[in-house]
Amino acid sequence: MKTLKTSVLVICILCLSFNFVQAQQSYWIHQDNVKPSKIREYEKIAKEFREACKKHQPDTQWVTAVTNDMTYLYITPMENFAEMDERPFKDMAESMGDDFGNMFERFDTCYDSHGDYVITMDESLTYMPEGISQTQEGMNYRKWFFLYFSPEKEDELREGMKAVKELYTSKDSKGSYRVYRSGFGAMESYYVVVVSAKDEIDAATKGKKNDETLGEERWDVFMKVMGNITRMEEKTGEMRPDLAYMPN
C-alpha cells in the first residue's frame, strides 16, 4: 500500500509538471562537475564528441554553458517528459562501435559527479522588453543568481519577483534578465535569474547603470525577494558555442 501511495504521488507530480511545461519552455540539463585537474582533458573529449555528433547527426541539440566553478551545463529544449525516454544516440553508438563507449569511459575520469534535471523558463517573471530569447548574439558572458527557497515561501517570493519586474518596467530599465524555476530532478527548490553581457566589464558597467536607473527604492523592492529565500548563490561563466551542437 505504501508503494502504491508513493507511485500515485509521483504520477501526480509528473502530471502537474507536464501541465506547467505546456505553458512555459522547459530545458533538460545535463551537468558535469569537472575536476580542476581534468579541465583540458575534458574539453578535448567534449570537442571530439561534438565532432562525432556533427558526423553522425543524432536527433538532439544543445547549447553549452560553463560556470566559474568548472561546472559544464548541456542545455536541451524539451517539449514533454516522454523525451527523457528517447535514445537519440542509439544509431550513433551502433555506428561508432567501441569508440562510442570508450569516449564516455574517458569522460568518466574527468568528474566524480554528474546528473540530469529539468528547469523551466518563467516568462511571467522574466524581464526582456526587447523580446525573450535564451541566447543573444555577441553576449556570451553570464551571471547566474540562484535564489533558494522553502516551498511554503514560494507564493511570497513570486510576489517579490513580480514587484522587481514591475520596478524595472516602470523605470524603463535596460537591464534585462531571464528567470527559470527548478523542476524534475532538482533536489532543492530555487529560481535562477540569468543576466547576459558581452564580458565581465560590460556586465559591471550595465549593472551600475541599472542601479542608477532603478534608484534607491530598489532596496525596498529587492527585500521582498531577499526576505523570502533561504540563501543566494551567484555564479559567473560563459556560453560555449564551440561545445554546442545543432543537427544540420
Disulfide bonds with the S-S distance in Angstrom:
none
